[in-house]
Amino acid sequence: MELAELSYVLDKHFHRVDKIILSRQDSITGLLPASTVINAHGDYTDAWVADGTRVDVGG
C-alpha cells in the first residue's frame, strides 16, 4: 500500500471513529452515553458507561 493510499484509509477510519465515538464521549470523564435517544423504553440520556479501556499514565 502506498503512502497516499494508506493516509487516505487511516483518515477515513479516523473520521468514522470521530463521528461514532469521540463526538459522543465526555471530554472530561471519558464516559460514553448509555443512549442518545428518548423512546418508548425510556430516557437514558443521563446514564453513562465506561468504554472498558484504561490507560495508566502514572509512573
PDB file with SEQRES, HELIX, SHEET and CRYST1 records, atoms N, CA, C and O in Angstrom:
SEQRES   1 A   59  MET GLU LEU ALA GLU LEU SER TYR VAL LEU ASP LYS HIS          
SEQRES   2 A   59  PHE HIS ARG VAL ASP LYS ILE ILE LEU SER ARG GLN ASP          
SEQRES   3 A   59  SER ILE THR GLY LEU LEU PRO ALA SER THR VAL ILE ASN          
SEQRES   4 A   59  ALA HIS GLY ASP TYR THR ASP ALA TRP VAL ALA ASP GLY          
SEQRES   5 A   59  THR ARG VAL ASP VAL GLY GLY                                  
HELIX    1 AA1 LEU A    3  VAL A   17  1                                  15    
HELIX    2 AA2 ASP A   18  LEU A   22  3                                   5    
SHEET    1 AA1 2 LEU A  32  PRO A  33  0                                        
SHEET    2 AA1 2 TRP A  48  VAL A  49 -1                                        
CRYST1    1.000    1.000    1.000  90.00  90.00  90.00 P 1           1          
ATOM      1  N   MET A   1       0.848  -1.171   0.000  1.00  0.00           N  
ATOM      2  CA  MET A   1       0.000   0.000   0.000  1.00  0.00           C  
ATOM      3  C   MET A   1       0.895   1.235   0.000  1.00  0.00           C  
ATOM      4  O   MET A   1       1.813   1.343   0.813  1.00  0.00           O  
ATOM      5  N   GLU A   2       0.631   2.149  -0.897  1.00  0.00           N  
ATOM      6  CA  GLU A   2       1.436   3.355  -0.978  1.00  0.00           C  
ATOM      7  C   GLU A   2       1.043   4.337   0.120  1.00  0.00           C  
ATOM      8  O   GLU A   2      -0.036   4.244   0.706  1.00  0.00           O  
ATOM      9  N   LEU A   3       1.931   5.266   0.378  1.00  0.00           N  
ATOM     10  CA  LEU A   3       1.745   6.216   1.469  1.00  0.00           C  
ATOM     11  C   LEU A   3       0.463   7.035   1.301  1.00  0.00           C  
ATOM     12  O   LEU A   3      -0.265   7.229   2.275  1.00  0.00           O  
ATOM     13  N   ALA A   4       0.175   7.509   0.111  1.00  0.00           N  
ATOM     14  CA  ALA A   4      -1.027   8.313  -0.111  1.00  0.00           C  
ATOM     15  C   ALA A   4      -2.290   7.493   0.145  1.00  0.00           C  
ATOM     16  O   ALA A   4      -3.247   7.993   0.736  1.00  0.00           O  
ATOM     17  N   GLU A   5      -2.292   6.240  -0.297  1.00  0.00           N  
ATOM     18  CA  GLU A   5      -3.449   5.367  -0.082  1.00  0.00           C  
ATOM     19  C   GLU A   5      -3.611   5.040   1.397  1.00  0.00           C  
ATOM     20  O   GLU A   5      -4.726   5.034   1.919  1.00  0.00           O  
ATOM     21  N   LEU A   6      -2.498   4.771   2.067  1.00  0.00           N  
ATOM     22  CA  LEU A   6      -2.530   4.482   3.495  1.00  0.00           C  
ATOM     23  C   LEU A   6      -3.055   5.690   4.273  1.00  0.00           C  
ATOM     24  O   LEU A   6      -3.866   5.542   5.187  1.00  0.00           O  
ATOM     25  N   SER A   7      -2.595   6.861   3.912  1.00  0.00           N  
ATOM     26  CA  SER A   7      -3.044   8.084   4.564  1.00  0.00           C  
ATOM     27  C   SER A   7      -4.547   8.273   4.383  1.00  0.00           C  
ATOM     28  O   SER A   7      -5.247   8.656   5.321  1.00  0.00           O  
ATOM     29  N   TYR A   8      -5.039   8.006   3.182  1.00  0.00           N  
ATOM     30  CA  TYR A   8      -6.472   8.130   2.899  1.00  0.00           C  
ATOM     31  C   TYR A   8      -7.279   7.150   3.746  1.00  0.00           C  
ATOM     32  O   TYR A   8      -8.298   7.523   4.327  1.00  0.00           O  
ATOM     33  N   VAL A   9      -6.833   5.914   3.815  1.00  0.00           N  
ATOM     34  CA  VAL A   9      -7.551   4.881   4.576  1.00  0.00           C  
ATOM     35  C   VAL A   9      -7.562   5.222   6.065  1.00  0.00           C  
ATOM     36  O   VAL A   9      -8.599   5.108   6.718  1.00  0.00           O  
ATOM     37  N   LEU A  10      -6.424   5.637   6.600  1.00  0.00           N  
ATOM     38  CA  LEU A  10      -6.361   5.996   8.017  1.00  0.00           C  
ATOM     39  C   LEU A  10      -7.236   7.205   8.322  1.00  0.00           C  
ATOM     40  O   LEU A  10      -7.894   7.245   9.362  1.00  0.00           O  
ATOM     41  N   ASP A  11      -7.251   8.192   7.423  1.00  0.00           N  
ATOM     42  CA  ASP A  11      -8.077   9.378   7.602  1.00  0.00           C  
ATOM     43  C   ASP A  11      -9.557   9.001   7.597  1.00  0.00           C  
ATOM     44  O   ASP A  11     -10.339   9.529   8.389  1.00  0.00           O  
ATOM     45  N   LYS A  12      -9.937   8.090   6.706  1.00  0.00           N  
ATOM     46  CA  LYS A  12     -11.322   7.631   6.634  1.00  0.00           C  
ATOM     47  C   LYS A  12     -11.726   6.930   7.936  1.00  0.00           C  
ATOM     48  O   LYS A  12     -12.823   7.155   8.446  1.00  0.00           O  
ATOM     49  N   HIS A  13     -10.853   6.092   8.465  1.00  0.00           N  
ATOM     50  CA  HIS A  13     -11.138   5.400   9.733  1.00  0.00           C  
ATOM     51  C   HIS A  13     -11.238   6.390  10.878  1.00  0.00           C  
ATOM     52  O   HIS A  13     -12.121   6.268  11.727  1.00  0.00           O  
ATOM     53  N   PHE A  14     -10.338   7.376  10.912  1.00  0.00           N  
ATOM     54  CA  PHE A  14     -10.382   8.378  11.981  1.00  0.00           C  
ATOM     55  C   PHE A  14     -11.710   9.133  11.962  1.00  0.00           C  
ATOM     56  O   PHE A  14     -12.313   9.349  13.013  1.00  0.00           O  
ATOM     57  N   HIS A  15     -12.166   9.533  10.785  1.00  0.00           N  
ATOM     58  CA  HIS A  15     -13.425  10.274  10.701  1.00  0.00           C  
ATOM     59  C   HIS A  15     -14.606   9.431  11.155  1.00  0.00           C  
ATOM     60  O   HIS A  15     -15.545   9.957  11.753  1.00  0.00           O  
ATOM     61  N   ARG A  16     -14.574   8.140  10.882  1.00  0.00           N  
ATOM     62  CA  ARG A  16     -15.635   7.252  11.362  1.00  0.00           C  
ATOM     63  C   ARG A  16     -15.614   7.156  12.882  1.00  0.00           C  
ATOM     64  O   ARG A  16     -16.659   7.257  13.526  1.00  0.00           O  
ATOM     65  N   VAL A  17     -14.433   6.962  13.457  1.00  0.00           N  
ATOM     66  CA  VAL A  17     -14.297   6.882  14.915  1.00  0.00           C  
ATOM     67  C   VAL A  17     -14.726   8.194  15.555  1.00  0.00           C  
ATOM     68  O   VAL A  17     -15.412   8.200  16.577  1.00  0.00           O  
ATOM     69  N   ASP A  18     -14.322   9.300  14.951  1.00  0.00           N  
ATOM     70  CA  ASP A  18     -14.677  10.620  15.475  1.00  0.00           C  
ATOM     71  C   ASP A  18     -16.192  10.816  15.454  1.00  0.00           C  
ATOM     72  O   ASP A  18     -16.769  11.292  16.432  1.00  0.00           O  
ATOM     73  N   LYS A  19     -16.828  10.457  14.361  1.00  0.00           N  
ATOM     74  CA  LYS A  19     -18.278  10.643  14.213  1.00  0.00           C  
ATOM     75  C   LYS A  19     -19.072   9.725  15.143  1.00  0.00           C  
ATOM     76  O   LYS A  19     -20.065  10.148  15.735  1.00  0.00           O  
ATOM     77  N   ILE A  20     -18.640   8.482  15.271  1.00  0.00           N  
ATOM     78  CA  ILE A  20     -19.415   7.495  16.023  1.00  0.00           C  
ATOM     79  C   ILE A  20     -19.089   7.495  17.514  1.00  0.00           C  
ATOM     80  O   ILE A  20     -19.993   7.344  18.336  1.00  0.00           O  
ATOM     81  N   ILE A  21     -17.820   7.661  17.878  1.00  0.00           N  
ATOM     82  CA  ILE A  21     -17.416   7.506  19.282  1.00  0.00           C  
ATOM     83  C   ILE A  21     -16.992   8.823  19.925  1.00  0.00           C  
ATOM     84  O   ILE A  21     -17.583   9.246  20.919  1.00  0.00           O  
ATOM     85  N   LEU A  22     -15.986   9.464  19.374  1.00  0.00           N  
ATOM     86  CA  LEU A  22     -15.391  10.621  20.039  1.00  0.00           C  
ATOM     87  C   LEU A  22     -16.346  11.796  20.177  1.00  0.00           C  
ATOM     88  O   LEU A  22     -16.251  12.547  21.148  1.00  0.00           O  
ATOM     89  N   SER A  23     -17.256  11.975  19.243  1.00  0.00           N  
ATOM     90  CA  SER A  23     -18.200  13.098  19.327  1.00  0.00           C  
ATOM     91  C   SER A  23     -19.193  12.914  20.472  1.00  0.00           C  
ATOM     92  O   SER A  23     -19.773  13.890  20.949  1.00  0.00           O  
ATOM     93  N   ARG A  24     -19.392  11.681  20.913  1.00  0.00           N  
ATOM     94  CA  ARG A  24     -20.337  11.403  21.996  1.00  0.00           C  
ATOM     95  C   ARG A  24     -19.660  11.259  23.361  1.00  0.00           C  
ATOM     96  O   ARG A  24     -20.318  11.365  24.396  1.00  0.00           O  
ATOM     97  N   GLN A  25     -18.366  11.021  23.363  1.00  0.00           N  
ATOM     98  CA  GLN A  25     -17.630  10.772  24.604  1.00  0.00           C  
ATOM     99  C   GLN A  25     -17.447  12.063  25.388  1.00  0.00           C  
ATOM    100  O   GLN A  25     -17.110  13.099  24.813  1.00  0.00           O  
ATOM    101  N   ASP A  26     -17.667  12.005  26.700  1.00  0.00           N  
ATOM    102  CA  ASP A  26     -17.456  13.160  27.557  1.00  0.00           C  
ATOM    103  C   ASP A  26     -15.967  13.480  27.598  1.00  0.00           C  
ATOM    104  O   ASP A  26     -15.145  12.602  27.863  1.00  0.00           O  
ATOM    105  N   SER A  27     -15.624  14.728  27.338  1.00  0.00           N  
ATOM    106  CA  SER A  27     -14.212  15.109  27.233  1.00  0.00           C  
ATOM    107  C   SER A  27     -13.470  15.077  28.566  1.00  0.00           C  
ATOM    108  O   SER A  27     -12.244  14.964  28.580  1.00  0.00           O  
ATOM    109  N   ILE A  28     -14.178  15.173  29.673  1.00  0.00           N  
ATOM    110  CA  ILE A  28     -13.524  15.174  30.981  1.00  0.00           C  
ATOM    111  C   ILE A  28     -13.453  13.774  31.578  1.00  0.00           C  
ATOM    112  O   ILE A  28     -12.388  13.337  32.015  1.00  0.00           O  
ATOM    113  N   THR A  29     -14.581  13.071  31.597  1.00  0.00           N  
ATOM    114  CA  THR A  29     -14.621  11.754  32.242  1.00  0.00           C  
ATOM    115  C   THR A  29     -14.261  10.612  31.301  1.00  0.00           C  
ATOM    116  O   THR A  29     -13.830   9.550  31.751  1.00  0.00           O  
ATOM    117  N   GLY A  30     -14.433  10.821  30.001  1.00  0.00           N  
ATOM    118  CA  GLY A  30     -14.180   9.755  29.041  1.00  0.00           C  
ATOM    119  C   GLY A  30     -15.326   8.761  28.938  1.00  0.00           C  
ATOM    120  O   GLY A  30     -15.223   7.762  28.225  1.00  0.00           O  
ATOM    121  N   LEU A  31     -16.427   9.034  29.653  1.00  0.00           N  
ATOM    122  CA  LEU A  31     -17.569   8.128  29.631  1.00  0.00           C  
ATOM    123  C   LEU A  31     -18.387   8.329  28.356  1.00  0.00           C  
ATOM    124  O   LEU A  31     -18.365   9.395  27.741  1.00  0.00           O  
ATOM    125  N   LEU A  32     -19.109   7.274  27.978  1.00  0.00           N  
ATOM    126  CA  LEU A  32     -19.974   7.309  26.807  1.00  0.00           C  
ATOM    127  C   LEU A  32     -21.427   7.277  27.257  1.00  0.00           C  
ATOM    128  O   LEU A  32     -21.741   6.614  28.245  1.00  0.00           O  
ATOM    129  N   PRO A  33     -22.326   7.977  26.557  1.00  0.00           N  
ATOM    130  CA  PRO A  33     -23.734   7.946  26.956  1.00  0.00           C  
ATOM    131  C   PRO A  33     -24.327   6.556  26.750  1.00  0.00           C  
ATOM    132  O   PRO A  33     -24.018   5.883  25.766  1.00  0.00           O  
ATOM    133  N   ALA A  34     -25.172   6.131  27.673  1.00  0.00           N  
ATOM    134  CA  ALA A  34     -25.829   4.833  27.535  1.00  0.00           C  
ATOM    135  C   ALA A  34     -26.793   4.859  26.366  1.00  0.00           C  
ATOM    136  O   ALA A  34     -27.033   3.832  25.731  1.00  0.00           O  
ATOM    137  N   SER A  35     -27.344   6.018  26.079  1.00  0.00           N  
ATOM    138  CA  SER A  35     -28.265   6.178  24.955  1.00  0.00           C  
ATOM    139  C   SER A  35     -28.261   7.635  24.538  1.00  0.00           C  
ATOM    140  O   SER A  35     -28.006   8.522  25.353  1.00  0.00           O  
ATOM    141  N   THR A  36     -28.541   7.879  23.275  1.00  0.00           N  
ATOM    142  CA  THR A  36     -28.636   9.260  22.796  1.00  0.00           C  
ATOM    143  C   THR A  36     -30.044   9.592  22.334  1.00  0.00           C  
ATOM    144  O   THR A  36     -30.275  10.656  21.759  1.00  0.00           O  
ATOM    145  N   VAL A  37     -30.986   8.691  22.581  1.00  0.00           N  
ATOM    146  CA  VAL A  37     -32.375   8.916  22.161  1.00  0.00           C  
ATOM    147  C   VAL A  37     -33.331   8.695  23.325  1.00  0.00           C  
ATOM    148  O   VAL A  37     -33.022   7.997  24.291  1.00  0.00           O  
ATOM    149  N   ILE A  38     -34.483   9.302  23.201  1.00  0.00           N  
ATOM    150  CA  ILE A  38     -35.578   9.078  24.141  1.00  0.00           C  
ATOM    151  C   ILE A  38     -36.664   8.354  23.350  1.00  0.00           C  
ATOM    152  O   ILE A  38     -37.122   8.846  22.318  1.00  0.00           O  
ATOM    153  N   ASN A  39     -37.073   7.180  23.842  1.00  0.00           N  
ATOM    154  CA  ASN A  39     -38.092   6.415  23.118  1.00  0.00           C  
ATOM    155  C   ASN A  39     -39.082   5.802  24.098  1.00  0.00           C  
ATOM    156  O   ASN A  39     -39.092   6.153  25.278  1.00  0.00           O  
ATOM    157  N   ALA A  40     -39.908   4.892  23.614  1.00  0.00           N  
ATOM    158  CA  ALA A  40     -40.927   4.262  24.450  1.00  0.00           C  
ATOM    159  C   ALA A  40     -40.334   3.469  25.609  1.00  0.00           C  
ATOM    160  O   ALA A  40     -41.013   3.236  26.609  1.00  0.00           O  
ATOM    161  N   HIS A  41     -39.093   3.058  25.487  1.00  0.00           N  
ATOM    162  CA  HIS A  41     -38.443   2.275  26.543  1.00  0.00           C  
ATOM    163  C   HIS A  41     -37.893   3.148  27.663  1.00  0.00           C  
ATOM    164  O   HIS A  41     -37.592   2.646  28.745  1.00  0.00           O  
ATOM    165  N   GLY A  42     -37.757   4.445  27.418  1.00  0.00           N  
ATOM    166  CA  GLY A  42     -37.293   5.333  28.461  1.00  0.00           C  
ATOM    167  C   GLY A  42     -36.314   6.381  27.974  1.00  0.00           C  
ATOM    168  O   GLY A  42     -35.949   6.436  26.799  1.00  0.00           O  
ATOM    169  N   ASP A  43     -35.904   7.206  28.913  1.00  0.00           N  
ATOM    170  CA  ASP A  43     -34.934   8.272  28.656  1.00  0.00           C  
ATOM    171  C   ASP A  43     -33.668   7.939  29.432  1.00  0.00           C  
ATOM    172  O   ASP A  43     -33.614   8.086  30.652  1.00  0.00           O  
ATOM    173  N   TYR A  44     -32.660   7.490  28.711  1.00  0.00           N  
ATOM    174  CA  TYR A  44     -31.403   7.119  29.355  1.00  0.00           C  
ATOM    175  C   TYR A  44     -30.281   8.083  28.989  1.00  0.00           C  
ATOM    176  O   TYR A  44     -29.106   7.721  29.046  1.00  0.00           O  
ATOM    177  N   THR A  45     -30.640   9.310  28.613  1.00  0.00           N  
ATOM    178  CA  THR A  45     -29.622  10.271  28.184  1.00  0.00           C  
ATOM    179  C   THR A  45     -28.746  10.734  29.346  1.00  0.00           C  
ATOM    180  O   THR A  45     -27.667  11.281  29.116  1.00  0.00           O  
ATOM    181  N   ASP A  46     -29.183  10.528  30.585  1.00  0.00           N  
ATOM    182  CA  ASP A  46     -28.368  10.900  31.749  1.00  0.00           C  
ATOM    183  C   ASP A  46     -27.516   9.745  32.257  1.00  0.00           C  
ATOM    184  O   ASP A  46     -26.747   9.923  33.201  1.00  0.00           O  
ATOM    185  N   ALA A  47     -27.634   8.580  31.662  1.00  0.00           N  
ATOM    186  CA  ALA A  47     -26.844   7.412  32.082  1.00  0.00           C  
ATOM    187  C   ALA A  47     -25.563   7.350  31.256  1.00  0.00           C  
ATOM    188  O   ALA A  47     -25.577   7.570  30.045  1.00  0.00           O  
ATOM    189  N   TRP A  48     -24.466   7.048  31.928  1.00  0.00           N  
ATOM    190  CA  TRP A  48     -23.167   6.993  31.254  1.00  0.00           C  
ATOM    191  C   TRP A  48     -22.497   5.664  31.536  1.00  0.00           C  
ATOM    192  O   TRP A  48     -22.684   5.086  32.607  1.00  0.00           O  
ATOM    193  N   VAL A  49     -21.726   5.179  30.594  1.00  0.00           N  
ATOM    194  CA  VAL A  49     -20.993   3.919  30.756  1.00  0.00           C  
ATOM    195  C   VAL A  49     -19.534   4.126  30.406  1.00  0.00           C  
ATOM    196  O   VAL A  49     -19.192   4.999  29.607  1.00  0.00           O  
ATOM    197  N   ALA A  50     -18.685   3.325  31.003  1.00  0.00           N  
ATOM    198  CA  ALA A  50     -17.268   3.365  30.678  1.00  0.00           C  
ATOM    199  C   ALA A  50     -17.025   2.569  29.400  1.00  0.00           C  
ATOM    200  O   ALA A  50     -17.766   1.636  29.092  1.00  0.00           O  
ATOM    201  N   ASP A  51     -16.001   2.937  28.671  1.00  0.00           N  
ATOM    202  CA  ASP A  51     -15.709   2.256  27.407  1.00  0.00           C  
ATOM    203  C   ASP A  51     -14.877   0.993  27.578  1.00  0.00           C  
ATOM    204  O   ASP A  51     -14.611   0.300  26.596  1.00  0.00           O  
ATOM    205  N   GLY A  52     -14.465   0.682  28.786  1.00  0.00           N  
ATOM    206  CA  GLY A  52     -13.717  -0.531  29.044  1.00  0.00           C  
ATOM    207  C   GLY A  52     -12.231  -0.407  28.770  1.00  0.00           C  
ATOM    208  O   GLY A  52     -11.502  -1.392  28.887  1.00  0.00           O  
ATOM    209  N   THR A  53     -11.763   0.780  28.407  1.00  0.00           N  
ATOM    210  CA  THR A  53     -10.338   0.983  28.115  1.00  0.00           C  
ATOM    211  C   THR A  53      -9.740   1.836  29.220  1.00  0.00           C  
ATOM    212  O   THR A  53     -10.277   2.885  29.574  1.00  0.00           O  
ATOM    213  N   ARG A  54      -8.641   1.381  29.748  1.00  0.00           N  
ATOM    214  CA  ARG A  54      -7.959   2.147  30.780  1.00  0.00           C  
ATOM    215  C   ARG A  54      -6.502   2.383  30.337  1.00  0.00           C  
ATOM    216  O   ARG A  54      -5.862   1.523  29.732  1.00  0.00           O  
ATOM    217  N   VAL A  55      -6.019   3.564  30.662  1.00  0.00           N  
ATOM    218  CA  VAL A  55      -4.642   3.915  30.331  1.00  0.00           C  
ATOM    219  C   VAL A  55      -3.952   4.352  31.605  1.00  0.00           C  
ATOM    220  O   VAL A  55      -4.461   5.222  32.312  1.00  0.00           O  
ATOM    221  N   ASP A  56      -2.824   3.781  31.911  1.00  0.00           N  
ATOM    222  CA  ASP A  56      -2.053   4.159  33.082  1.00  0.00           C  
ATOM    223  C   ASP A  56      -1.018   5.198  32.673  1.00  0.00           C  
ATOM    224  O   ASP A  56      -0.037   4.878  32.001  1.00  0.00           O  
ATOM    225  N   VAL A  57      -1.241   6.448  33.085  1.00  0.00           N  
ATOM    226  CA  VAL A  57      -0.295   7.499  32.730  1.00  0.00           C  
ATOM    227  C   VAL A  57       0.660   7.810  33.884  1.00  0.00           C  
ATOM    228  O   VAL A  57       1.563   8.634  33.743  1.00  0.00           O  
ATOM    229  N   GLY A  58       0.458   7.156  35.008  1.00  0.00           N  
ATOM    230  CA  GLY A  58       1.326   7.373  36.159  1.00  0.00           C  
ATOM    231  C   GLY A  58       2.593   6.532  36.066  1.00  0.00           C  
ATOM    232  O   GLY A  58       2.686   5.606  35.259  1.00  0.00           O  
ATOM    233  N   GLY A  59       3.542   6.864  36.886  1.00  0.00           N  
ATOM    234  CA  GLY A  59       4.812   6.152  36.847  1.00  0.00           C  
ATOM    235  C   GLY A  59       4.913   5.105  37.805  1.00  0.00           C  
ATOM    236  O   GLY A  59       5.938   4.428  37.873  1.00  0.00           O  
TER     237      GLY A  59                                                      
END                                                                             
